[in-house]
Amino acid sequence: MTANRLTPTARRLRQTSNFPENAAWQTLRKLRAEGYPVKRQAPIGPYVVDFAIERARLIIEVDGGVHRMESVKSNDELREQDLRQLGWDVMRVDARAAISVDYLLTAVRRRIGI
């Protein structure tokens, strides 16, 4: 699927995002002032990722409890490998940690080196 074909999916995901994703979005938007704009529910390759910072080639995925299931973990690993092959770094953040402004900003800043 190309980015154009994924656009409706990305829009739908933005409209139906859960509390941890919304909280993370409010936090990550602050990075724009530091020169690192963040895209939410961004199409990359055949996937729609939770957040992407193009300048840093960093993807941030907010993982809820379902991501602890073996079948989901396995799928996440394959997806992450594909995204890394496309030249992206992937950072996974537990949903509980994603709602902490200080934690999330510190972790992302450290990952991108600012």
N, C-alpha and C positions, 0 to 999 in steps of 0.2 A: 504494500500500500504506500502510495506516495503521500507527501505532506498535504497536498491538495485534497486527496481523498480522505485524509484523517481529520481535516478541519472541522467537519460537523461533529465528529466524535469528541474532539478537544473542546469544542464549545459546550457540548452537553455535559462533559465532565466538569467544566468550570462552573456550570449552573447547579450541579448536584454535589459539589464537594462537601466533605464532612467537616466537623468542627476542627480536628487537628490540622487538616489541610488549609482551612480558612485562617486559623491562627498563624500557621507557618507563613502563609502568603502575606499577612499583615506585617510580620516580622521581616521577611526577606525583601519586601519592597523598600525597606530602609537602605539596602545596599546600593540602590540607584544613586543616592547622594554621594556615594564613594566611587562612582564610576563603573558599577557592576549591576546593570539592569537585569532583572530576573523575569523570565517568562513563565507563566503558569499553564499547566496542561499543554505542553509544547510538543508538536509532532517532531520526532527525530527518527529518521529511518522508517522502519515499519511500526514504530511504537509511539504512544503518547506518554510522555513522562510527566511526573508531578510538577517539577520545577527545573528550569535550565538557565544557567548563566553562560551565555555564549562566549563572552570575553575570556572566561576562565575554562571553558569547555568542561563545565561541571554540571552534572545532573544530581538533583536532590530528590530522593524518593522517601515519602513518609509511609512507614510500615505499621499497620495496625496488627491486631492479634492474628488475623487470618494468615499473615506472612510467616507464622511459626509452623504452619501445617507443612508436612513433608512435600506434598505435591506442589504447593505454592512456592516453597523454598526452591525446589528443583527448577520450576519455571522462571523464578526470579534470577537464578544463577545463569541460566541460558540467555535470558534477556540482557543481563549485565555483561556477559561475554560479547554479545552482539554489539552493544553500545560502546564497549571499550574498543572493539575492532573498528568502529566508526570514529575513533579518536576522542572519546569522551571519558572522563573520570566519573564514577558513580559513587555517591555518598548516600548510605541508607540511614535514616533517622527514625527511631521508634516514635510512634504517635504520641506517647506520653512526653517524650523529650521535645517533640516539635512544638508543643504549646508553651514551652519555656523560652521567652524572648532572649534572655541572657545566654542560655545554653546554646540555642540555635545560632544566634549571631556569632558567638565566640567560635563554635565548631566550624561554621562556614568560613569565617574570616581566616581561621588557622589553615583550613584546607586550601584556600586560594592564595594564601601568603600575604594577607594584608592585616 
